[in-house]
């Protein structure tokens, strides 16, 4: 399916999301590719099993449901191929292992997703791979950190806690000059608003659990690559046995159909609330790259065409009791570690425990907000009441 559809003019993003990855005539006219559940794929003859040329050989390598998702993401990312894997963390680990071996060196942005850091500091270290962290805003200065054995650079733009925007073309140039591949976590903006492969990245990963699924009811990750990087990624995925069931893939495919509409709404609502928060007395700073007040706003304007639902809120210094007063009595915002669903989320975060290259020295309490699809005025009222409680407890 994916090779055939990649040869077509994909049309607009909205058209790709609506029509790509499904072929009703192959499914007896049903609109959606159904859930394929299965491990064993049958062969008709000895010649067939020896040739290994069937479209599907074994369930672990995929099925029509997983392929339908991979086809859509490949088009959106402008990639050579894509693989659907069980989670965003699985996507990161496969991407890293596709580039690294014992004795190699890895550079990771200091703003990276914390489970990815733990994988590097724990598992990769045991493999004899060195993980070093760099300033997310280092840009072309990355060249000074490159070593002869540096084989991968991991970026996340923006970081999902502190929201620094990274200069992907500069990082790609430095990585490639040193013989390394650039991996970019693109979960925040999605390929609708940011396309790292077009800026020089070699591998793009997503926590598909978030914006792709969109309903907080399934785990998924995707890995999209250039043609050069594909064989290594697929080799590692196959050797480790990572695969996604048809049930999970179907939920990702369902979410993708409305991704453009949801991203538009999430973006507009998040920006409106972020601008409103900038005017509130308890607020020190709003960390949203699409705001002119953000230090990386110009870089965001250069490389992005839109923004996501997630941003940071820095409030005036206050004791733990004020933090509890803020979050414990929220009516519409809930506390939860993920994001990307229809429901709004708010959690307190402390970047100090997950930074090593650039210490987090900001005064005040940081919260991470995901703006869902509730009414804007209702969300503002919920936050306004929380800010009043925070001020009273401060």
Secondary structure, DSSP 8 states (H G I E B T S, - for coil): -HHHHHTS----HHHHHHHTT--GGGGTT-SS------SB---SSHHHHHHT-SS-SBGGG--HHHHHHHHHHHHHHT-SEEEEES-HHHHHHHHHHHH--TT-EEEEETT--HHHHHHIIIIIHHTT-EEEEE-TT-GGGGGGG--TTEEEEEEESS-TTT-----HHHHHHHHHHTT-EEEEE-TTTHHHH--GGGGT-SEEEE-TTTTTT-SSS---EEEEE-HHHHHHHHHHHHHHT----HHHHHHHHHHHHTHHHHHHHHHHHHHHHHHHHHTSTTEEEEE-TTSTTSTTHHHHHHH-S---SEEEEEE----HHHHHHHHHT-SS-B--S---SSS-EEEEE-GGGG-SSS-----SEEEEEE--SS-HHHHHHHHHHHHHHHHHH-
